[in-house]
């Protein structure tokens, strides 16, 4: 029963993976317009390109150390159309941008990865959601931004499409990060030989998918500009297509007994001891049943739908060989199954009363069976006396008697041999009985 109770507790727990990683927030940062499309310095930005910023929403005592893909948990970022990369001043990582370059042509809409920072460390700029940005904009509007190759008088990046929320010429989503981490680094993205990037984050090759099982961006650990909100920017992605990603994060959690490293992953096909599944790491979020009381429940669902939970779980024993097989159950609990001689610490008189009418009338013992498994022959031993007569029954798992013998005597070695049983392969229960008591054992015939 202890295992059954532990299983129930496990089923009732609702996605504990979000304890420190509370959510992934995808912000529609900007939508490009016809003025932005006039620029050729950055390589051409299609009208209607959408720039997304991806943030990790952390608990206040957590910080991100690594964004990664490994053998069991790939990092995947893709779109149905190519990602935009600025050919003039684009970078692979947000922490590589000089602040002074972000007000030129379309470089502020470049596609890149980061852990928090949006400029080099010397200028201490990090990403914040536009709704939390209170210090205005240094990259667009009011004559701050240049007009690109067409020298647009009002400057580029001035579109105020309401779908993108606050215009970036009012709040550009950049603010000062006082507690900078150590310099960012990466593996598996930039070619270490010539420092080139031919992935979707570089401008060498136009692409619409990045997938790797050996890539990461890392630093000493980053919190958000507002450590209470603790939103840490992970990526900026610009495309005209539909966005999809799977991310994995290594998070350091500060605690009274020291810091702990936890890895939050998008897939649960293989989970190590220090890994937790977080359904929010997949975008768009997968919706379904989030109620663990229903068969349709899955911890991979990040959102619920009204009709997704349909089949209420009924716990029971689904083994037709058990005496308490439940045809109405739809979720098997092996520890609820009761067999003769092996009732999983349950009271057989209560669970299967038809098999235990006189079970308590006599003293009950357990016997040994050998060889086990055997083949149509088995020796059984107990505290038998050679002078006693016994009645021996062999029952199948349904409780039906398939062999019976009376006036059986034990050998001088206190064993009883049952030979030439001619039984089908399977599990059987053996009972030995006389006036002194009853003996029970379990045996498998090959």
N, C-alpha and C positions, 0 to 999 in steps of 0.2 A: 504493500500500500504506500510505502514511503515514496517509491519511484512514481507512482501514480499521482501523488500529491505534488511532487516536483514538476511533473509534466503539466498539471493543471495550472500551476503558478506561471510556468513558461508560456502557456497559451494565453494567459490573461494579461501578460505584459505587452504593452503597445509600443513597439518600435523605440526601444531605449537608446537607439543610436543617435538621437537628436539631443542628448543631454548637454553636450558642449557645442556641437554644430547645430544651431537652432533652425537654420534654413539657408537656402541659396536664393538670392534676390537677383532677378534679371531686370535691369532698368533699360527702357528704350531711351537712349541718351539724345539722339538727334536723327532727323530725317533730312536728307539732302534735297536741294531744289535746283532750279534751272541755273541760278547764278553760280552755285557750287560746281555745276557740270561744265562751266566755261573754262575752268582751270585745266591747263595741260602740264603744268610743272609737276604736279603730283601724279600724273599718269592717266588722268581721266576718272572722274567719279560719276557713275550713272545717276540720273535723276531718280529719286525715291529710294536711294540706298539708306538702309537703317543701321545706325550704330548702336550696339548693345554694350552695356557694361555689366559684368557678372561679379556679384559680391557674395562673400561668405558672411552670414549673420551668426556671430559667435556669442557664447556666454561671456560675461565680463572678465572671467578669470582665465580665458583661453586666448591663445595666439597661434597663428599659422606659421609653420616652419617650411612646409613643402607642398607643392602642387605636382602630381606625378602620375605616371603609368608604370605598371610592372607586369610580370609574367601572367599573373592571375587577374589583374585589374587594369585594362588598357585605359589610357586617356584618349578620348575621342572628341573632336570638334569638327563639325561639318555643316555645310549648307547646301541647299539645292542649286545655288549659284556661287560663282567665285567670290572670295573675300577680297576686299579692297586693301591694297598696300601702297602707301605713298612712295613714289619712285624717287622723289627728290631728297626727302629727309626721314623716311620711314625707318623704324627700328623693330627689332624682334621683341624687345622687352620694354615695358613702361619705364623702368628705372634707368634707361639709357638716354632719355630725351632731355636735351637742354631746354630749360624753361623758355628761353628767348626764341626758340624755333616754333613753339606751338601756335604762334599767331601768324604763321606764314602758310599761304595757300591752303591745302587740305590736310596738312600733316597731323592736325589734332584729331582726325578721324581714322588714323592708321589702325591696323589690326595688330594686336600684340598681347603678350602675357605679362604678368607681374605678380608680386605679392605686396600689395598696398601702394607702392610708389607710382607716380605718374611722371616724375622728372628725376634727374640725377640727385644724388644725396645732398649736394651742396645747396640746393634750393628747397629741400624738405617738403616737397609737394606729394600728397597722397590723394587717392580717390575717395570721394564722399558722394552719397546720393544727392541729386540736385535739391531735393526737398530739405536736406540738412545743410546745404551750403549757404552760409550767411555773409560771405565776404566778396560777393560779386563775381566778375569774370575778367580774367586777364588774357583770354585767347580770342574773344569775339565781340563785335558790336562797338558802337560809339566811336568809330574811327580807330579802335585798337587793332583790329585784324586787317591785314592787307587784302587787296582785291584780286590776288592771283594773277595769272598770266593775262587775263582780260582787263585787269585793273578796274574791277567793279568798284564804283565810288563808295558805296556804303559798306564795302568789305564783304568777305565770304562768311559762311556759317551763321547767317542771320535769319534762317528760316524759323518761323514760330508756329509750325504745324502743331495744333493742340494735341494730336495723338502722342507726341513726344513729351508732353508735360511742359515744365518750365523751360523757356528758351535758354540755350547756353550762352546767349549774350547778356543774360541776367544772372545766371548761376551756372558756372562751367563745371561743377562737380570736382573741384580741386581745392584743397585746403592744406594748412601747415600741419605736418606730422612731427611733433617735438621729439618723440622717442624713436629715432631711426634705428632700424636693425643694421647689422653689418652688411656689407655690400652683397647684392644679389649675385647668384651664380646659376649655371644650368648645365645639364648634360643631355645629349641625344637630340638637340634641336639645331644648334649652329655647328657647322663643320669646324672642328678644332684646328684643322690644318691651315685653312685660308680664311677662317672667320666669316664664311658666307652662310646664308640661310636660304635654302630652296624649298622650305615648307610654306604653308599658308601664311606664315608670319613674316616672310621675306618678300622682296619684290622681284626676285630672279625668275620665278615661275609662278604664274597665276594658278591658284588651286582652290578647291572647295572642300578638302578634307585633310585633317591631320589625325593620324592614329598611331599610337606608339605604346609598346610594352617596355620601353627602356628610355624614358624621358622624364625630366623633372626640372622645376625651377625652385630654388630654395634660398633661404637666408637664416639668420640666427633666431628669427621669430618676430612676427609683426602683429600688432593690435591696430584697431581702427583709430582714426583721428579722435573721435569721441569714444572713449573706452567703455562707456556705459552702453551705448548702442553697439559698439564693436563690430562695425561693418568693414571688412577688408576686401579691397578690390583684387580680383584674380585675372580678369581679362577684359579687353576691349575688342569687339568684333564688328566689322562693317561688311554688309552684304545686302544684295537685293533679294536673296533667297530666304527659305525657311531654315531656321537655326535648330541644330540638335547638338547636345554634348553629353558626355559622361566624364566626370572628374573624380579624382581621388585626392584627399587632403591628409597631411600629417599635422596634427595639432598638439601643442604642448599645453597642458592644463596645470595651472598653479594651485597647489594645495598646502594645507598646514603641515603635512608630512613630506613635503618635497614635490617636485614637478613630475608629471606623468605624461608619456607620449601615447597618443591614441591615433590610429589610422581610420579614417572614415572613407568607405569605398562605395562605388555605385553598383557593384555586382556582388551577389552573395553565393555564387557558384563555388567559391573557395574562400573560407574565412579563417585567418590565423587567429591566434589567441589575442593579439593586440589590435585586431581589426573589427570594426563595426559597420554594419550596413546602414547607409542613410539614403532613403529614397529621394531626397531633395537634390542629390548630386546628378540626377538625370533630368535633362530638359529637352522637350517640354515635359512637364510632370506627368507621370502615368497615373491615371485615376482608376479607382475600383473600390472594392469593399475594404474599409479600414476597421471594421468591427470584428474582433477575434472570436466572437460568439457564432460566427457564420462560416460555413465551409469555403465561401468565396474569398475570405480574408487573405491578404498577403502583405507582408511588411514592406514590399517594394512599391506599394501605392503611396503616392505623396498627396493625393486628394481623393475625396469620396464623391460618389454619384448616388442619386436617390434610389435607383433600382438595382444597384450592384450587389447588395446583401440580400440573398433570396432564401438560402437554405440554412436554417438554424441547426447548429451542431447538436447531435444527440449522442452522448458518450455511451459506449457499450462494448460488449465482446462480439466481434465479427467472425470468430473462428467457429465454423459449423461443427467442429469436433468437440467443442466445449459443452459442458452440460447446461450452461446458461447463455448459449448463443442467442443474440437479440436481433431479430429480423428488422426491428424498427430503428436500430442504431445506424449512424452513418459515419461515425468517427471511432475507429478501433482503439481501445485501450487494452493492451495485452495483459496488464496487471489486473484487469477485471475478469479475465477468463478463469473459469474454475473447472478442474478436472479431478477425477477420482484420485486421491492420494497426493494431489498437487493443486491446492485451491488458492495459491498466492496470498497466504495469510488471511484469507476470507473465511467466514464460518460456512462450511459446506451445508450445515443443517439449515441455514437461512437461504443461501444462494441456490442450492439444488436439493430441496428437502426430499424429493422423490428418491434420491440416491442414498439417503442417510437416515432412514427411518430408525434403524437400530444401531447407528454408529456409536452412540454414546452409552449403550448398554454394557459394553465390555471395555476393558483396557485396550488402548490403541498403541501399536508399535510401528516402527518403520523397518523395512527389510532391505537388504542389499541384493542387487541383481548383477550377475556376471556370466559370460562376457556381455557387456552393454556398450554398443549394440551387438546383437548376436544374430543367429540365423536359425530360427525354428528350434532352438535349444537354449535353455537358460537354467542356471543354478541360482537358487535363492537361499539366503541365510538370515537367521535372526536368533533370538534366544530360544530356539527350539530344543525340546527334550526328545531323545530317541524313543522314549516309551509312549509318547503322545500320538494321537491320531489327529489329522488336520483335514479340513476341507479347503481345496485350492480352486480359485476362480481366476481366469484371465479375461479382462474386459477391454473392449476397444475404447477409444476416447469419447464415444457417445454413451458409454455406460452399459453397452450390451455385452452379455457374457458370450465369449467365443470358445472357451475351453473350461471344463469343470471336472474335478476329480475329488472323491471323498475317501476317507480312511487312509490318507497318505501319511507315511512316516518319514521322519528325517533320518539321514544317515548318521553314523557315529560322529561325523564332523559337523553336525547341526546344520546340514544343508539339505535342500529338497531339489531334485533334478526334474525338470520338465523337458521332455524330449519329443521329437517328431510332432511339433505343434501344428505344422502346415498352415501357417498364418500369412496373411498378406503383409507386405512391408508397411511399417507405420509404428505409431506409438501405442503402447498398451499399459494397462494398470493391472497389477497382480495383487490379489488379496489372499491371505492365509488366515484361517479362523478355526478356533476350537473354544471350549468352555473357558479357557484361561484368558483369551483375548483375541484381538484382530491385528494383523500385520498388513501394511500397505507398502507397495513399491512401484516404481515406474521403469519401463523397459522398452527399448526400440528394437524391432525386428527388421533386419535388412532384406 
